[in-house]
Amino acid sequence: MEVQLPKEQEDALYSYLHDVLTKAVANVESKANLNTPWLKGKKQAAKWLGISPQSLTKLMSMGLPVHYLDDMDVSFFNKQEITKYLLEQ
């Protein structure tokens, strides 16, 4: 069975679906930290790299760049720095 919509309704439906999908993609990117250059904490960095936190700790001991906020006991990782480091190994 095929349903034919008038052109105006078809355009409105397309526009609505486009908006919904655009917002959904932006939401997923935001939750997955895809649209930010920074990762907060070892867990997020390990997840982004697809490795265990133990492997990340080993990489850090081998020179993987990490940034600390000592007064808050928080570590941050820059995605570009990680990529550069891995490519140079």
Residue frames as a rotation matrix with the C-alpha (Angstrom) as fourth column:
MET 1
0.586 0.810 0.000 0.00
0.810 -0.586 0.000 0.00
0.000 0.000 -1.000 0.00
GLU 2
-0.597 -0.766 0.239 1.37
0.778 -0.625 -0.062 3.38
0.196 0.149 0.969 -0.97
VAL 3
0.422 0.689 -0.589 0.24
0.790 -0.598 -0.133 6.68
-0.444 -0.410 -0.797 0.50
GLN 4
-0.313 -0.451 0.836 0.55
0.796 -0.604 -0.028 9.86
0.518 0.656 0.548 -1.50
LEU 5
0.048 0.259 -0.965 0.70
0.766 -0.629 -0.131 13.14
-0.641 -0.733 -0.228 0.38
PRO 6
0.921 0.198 0.336 0.13
0.363 -0.753 -0.549 16.52
0.144 0.628 -0.765 -1.13
LYS 7
0.172 -0.942 0.288 3.46
0.542 -0.154 -0.826 18.25
0.823 0.298 0.484 -1.87
GLU 8
0.106 -0.079 0.991 2.96
-0.550 -0.835 -0.008 20.76
0.829 -0.544 -0.132 0.96
GLN 9
0.835 0.253 0.488 2.41
-0.549 0.432 0.716 18.00
-0.030 -0.866 0.500 3.55
GLU 10
0.786 -0.611 -0.093 5.29
0.553 0.762 -0.337 15.97
0.277 0.213 0.937 2.17
ASP 11
0.013 -0.793 0.609 7.63
0.170 -0.598 -0.783 18.98
0.985 0.114 0.127 2.53
ALA 12
0.309 0.180 0.934 6.37
-0.801 -0.480 0.358 19.67
0.513 -0.859 -0.004 6.06
LEU 13
0.991 0.054 0.119 6.89
-0.107 0.858 0.503 16.02
-0.075 -0.511 0.856 7.06
TYR 14
0.473 -0.879 0.059 10.40
0.640 0.297 -0.709 16.02
0.606 0.373 0.703 5.57
SER 15
-0.034 -0.468 0.883 11.26
-0.265 -0.848 -0.460 19.23
0.964 -0.250 -0.095 7.41
TYR 16
0.635 0.353 0.687 9.92
-0.744 0.041 0.667 17.86
0.208 -0.935 0.289 10.70
LEU 17
0.955 -0.295 -0.040 11.87
0.297 0.941 0.163 14.59
-0.011 -0.168 0.986 10.37
HIS 18
0.235 -0.904 0.358 15.02
0.436 -0.231 -0.870 16.50
0.869 0.360 0.340 9.43
ASP 19
0.102 -0.136 0.985 14.71
-0.655 -0.754 -0.036 18.65
0.748 -0.642 -0.166 12.56
VAL 20
0.866 0.280 0.414 14.07
-0.498 0.554 0.667 15.64
-0.042 -0.784 0.619 14.82
LEU 21
0.803 -0.594 -0.046 17.03
0.563 0.782 -0.266 13.71
0.194 0.188 0.963 13.41
THR 22
0.113 -0.771 0.626 19.35
0.120 -0.615 -0.779 16.73
0.986 0.163 0.023 13.59
LYS 23
0.306 0.071 0.949 18.48
-0.848 -0.433 0.306 17.24
0.433 -0.898 -0.072 17.26
ALA 24
0.982 0.074 0.174 18.91
-0.146 0.882 0.448 13.53
-0.120 -0.466 0.877 17.99
VAL 25
0.525 -0.850 0.046 22.37
0.612 0.339 -0.714 13.46
0.591 0.403 0.698 16.39
ALA 26
-0.008 -0.507 0.862 23.42
-0.315 -0.817 -0.484 16.59
0.949 -0.275 -0.153 18.29
ASN 27
0.633 0.329 0.701 22.19
-0.760 0.091 0.643 15.02
0.148 -0.940 0.308 21.53
VAL 28
0.949 -0.315 -0.029 24.14
0.316 0.946 0.078 11.80
0.003 -0.083 0.997 20.91
GLU 29
0.242 -0.903 0.355 27.28
0.427 -0.229 -0.875 13.76
0.871 0.364 0.330 19.98
SER 30
0.150 -0.124 0.981 26.96
-0.664 -0.748 0.007 15.80
0.733 -0.652 -0.194 23.15
LYS 31
0.826 0.240 0.510 26.47
-0.553 0.519 0.652 12.78
-0.109 -0.820 0.561 25.39
ALA 32
0.833 -0.538 0.130 29.36
0.552 0.824 -0.129 10.96
-0.038 0.179 0.983 23.74
ASN 33
0.428 -0.666 -0.611 31.66
0.044 -0.660 0.750 13.98
-0.903 -0.347 -0.253 23.95
LEU 34
0.165 -0.347 0.923 32.09
0.935 0.352 -0.035 13.96
-0.313 0.869 0.383 20.19
ASN 35
0.552 0.139 0.822 31.78
0.567 -0.785 -0.248 17.70
0.611 0.603 -0.512 19.82
THR 36
0.930 -0.319 0.184 34.30
-0.357 -0.660 0.661 18.70
-0.090 -0.681 -0.727 22.49
PRO 37
0.350 -0.872 -0.341 38.09
-0.421 0.179 -0.889 18.53
0.837 0.455 -0.304 22.31
TRP 38
-0.525 -0.576 0.626 38.38
-0.779 0.029 -0.626 17.50
0.342 -0.817 -0.465 25.99
LEU 39
0.209 0.502 -0.839 37.67
0.115 0.840 0.531 14.33
0.971 -0.208 0.118 27.93
LYS 40
0.092 -0.100 0.991 37.17
-0.893 -0.448 0.038 14.54
0.440 -0.889 -0.131 31.69
GLY 41
0.329 -0.021 0.944 38.67
-0.771 0.571 0.281 11.73
-0.545 -0.820 0.172 33.71
LYS 42
-0.702 -0.706 0.094 40.34
-0.578 0.642 0.504 8.44
-0.416 0.299 -0.859 32.97
LYS 43
-0.299 0.652 0.697 37.07
0.299 0.758 -0.580 6.59
-0.906 0.036 -0.422 32.43
GLN 44
0.717 0.602 -0.353 35.94
-0.101 -0.412 -0.906 8.87
-0.690 0.684 -0.235 29.61
ALA 45
0.103 -0.768 -0.632 39.39
-0.952 -0.259 0.160 8.86
-0.287 0.586 -0.758 27.99
ALA 46
-0.753 -0.377 0.540 39.61
-0.294 0.926 0.236 5.07
-0.589 0.019 -0.808 28.17
LYS 47
0.096 0.887 0.452 36.10
0.356 0.394 -0.847 4.71
-0.930 0.242 -0.278 26.77
TRP 48
0.676 0.123 -0.726 36.88
-0.502 -0.645 -0.577 7.14
-0.539 0.754 -0.374 23.93
LEU 49
-0.253 -0.877 -0.408 40.00
-0.956 0.163 0.242 5.15
-0.146 0.451 -0.880 23.07
GLY 50
0.633 0.562 -0.532 38.22
-0.623 0.778 0.081 1.81
0.459 0.280 0.843 23.47
ILE 51
-0.276 -0.782 -0.559 40.71
-0.009 0.584 -0.812 0.53
0.961 -0.219 -0.168 26.04
SER 52
0.440 0.381 -0.813 40.64
0.762 0.320 0.562 -0.37
0.475 -0.867 -0.150 29.72
PRO 53
0.936 -0.114 0.332 41.45
-0.257 -0.867 0.427 2.21
0.239 -0.485 -0.841 32.40
GLN 54
0.620 -0.753 0.221 44.50
0.168 0.403 0.900 0.08
-0.767 -0.521 0.376 33.25
SER 55
0.165 -0.530 0.832 45.79
0.982 0.165 -0.089 0.37
-0.090 0.832 0.548 29.67
LEU 56
0.699 0.124 0.705 45.22
0.281 -0.953 -0.110 4.13
0.658 0.275 -0.701 29.82
THR 57
0.914 -0.395 0.094 47.26
-0.234 -0.324 0.917 4.32
-0.332 -0.860 -0.388 33.03
LYS 58
0.292 -0.833 0.470 50.07
0.659 0.532 0.532 2.43
-0.693 0.155 0.704 31.28
LEU 59
0.289 -0.136 0.948 49.94
0.858 -0.403 -0.319 4.86
0.425 0.905 0.000 28.34
MET 60
0.929 0.075 0.364 50.09
-0.077 -0.919 0.386 7.76
0.363 -0.386 -0.848 30.78
SER 61
0.687 -0.720 0.098 53.20
0.012 0.146 0.989 6.29
-0.727 -0.678 0.108 32.40
MET 62
0.038 -0.652 0.757 54.71
0.898 0.354 0.260 6.06
-0.438 0.671 0.599 28.90
GLY 63
-0.826 -0.486 -0.284 54.08
0.377 -0.853 0.362 9.76
-0.418 0.192 0.888 28.25
LEU 64
-0.217 0.826 0.520 50.48
0.856 -0.096 0.509 10.16
0.470 0.556 -0.686 27.13
PRO 65
-0.842 -0.148 0.519 49.63
-0.011 -0.956 -0.292 13.83
0.539 -0.251 0.804 27.75
VAL 66
0.089 0.852 -0.515 47.27
0.872 0.183 0.454 14.48
0.482 -0.490 -0.727 30.66
HIS 67
-0.500 -0.149 0.853 46.28
-0.116 -0.965 -0.236 17.72
0.858 -0.217 0.465 32.37
TYR 68
-0.288 0.323 -0.901 45.49
0.879 0.464 -0.115 17.87
0.381 -0.825 -0.418 36.10
LEU 69
0.131 0.323 0.937 43.55
-0.340 -0.874 0.348 20.28
0.931 -0.364 -0.005 38.25
ASP 70
-0.655 -0.571 -0.495 45.29
0.188 0.511 -0.839 19.48
0.732 -0.642 -0.228 41.51
ASP 71
-0.884 0.297 0.362 42.92
-0.464 -0.450 -0.763 21.35
-0.063 -0.842 0.535 43.79
MET 72
0.127 0.990 -0.064 39.98
-0.983 0.117 -0.143 19.39
-0.133 0.082 0.988 42.34
ASP 73
-0.472 -0.409 0.781 41.73
-0.344 0.901 0.264 16.02
-0.812 -0.144 -0.566 41.83
VAL 74
0.691 0.699 0.184 40.49
-0.002 0.257 -0.967 15.91
-0.723 0.668 0.178 38.22
SER 75
-0.523 -0.838 0.157 42.35
0.161 0.083 0.983 14.90
-0.837 0.540 0.091 35.08
PHE 76
0.618 0.654 -0.437 41.60
-0.308 -0.309 -0.900 16.07
-0.723 0.691 0.010 31.54
PHE 77
-0.321 -0.657 0.682 42.73
0.491 0.501 0.713 14.66
-0.810 0.564 0.161 28.23
ASN 78
0.026 0.252 -0.967 42.84
-0.666 -0.718 -0.205 16.53
-0.746 0.649 0.149 24.93
LYS 79
0.717 0.368 0.592 41.70
0.105 0.782 -0.614 14.41
-0.689 0.503 0.522 21.98
GLN 80
0.896 -0.418 -0.151 44.16
-0.280 -0.268 -0.922 16.03
0.345 0.868 -0.357 19.55
GLU 81
0.073 -0.905 0.419 47.06
-0.996 -0.085 -0.008 15.48
0.043 -0.417 -0.908 21.94
ILE 82
0.180 0.068 0.981 46.07
-0.369 0.929 0.004 11.83
-0.912 -0.363 0.193 22.40
THR 83
0.942 0.236 0.239 45.81
0.132 0.394 -0.910 11.32
-0.309 0.889 0.340 18.65
LYS 84
0.637 -0.766 -0.083 49.15
-0.627 -0.452 -0.634 13.01
0.449 0.456 -0.768 18.04
TYR 85
-0.018 -0.641 0.767 50.82
-0.919 0.312 0.239 10.96
-0.393 -0.701 -0.595 20.78
LEU 86
0.399 0.246 0.883 49.49
-0.083 0.969 -0.232 7.66
-0.913 0.020 0.407 19.39
LEU 87
1.000 -0.005 0.027 50.48
0.027 0.042 -0.999 8.50
0.004 0.999 0.043 15.83
GLU 88
0.420 -0.903 0.086 54.04
-0.823 -0.419 -0.385 9.26
0.384 0.091 -0.919 16.96
GLN 89
0.226 -0.319 0.921 54.44
-0.675 0.630 0.384 5.86
-0.702 -0.708 -0.073 18.66
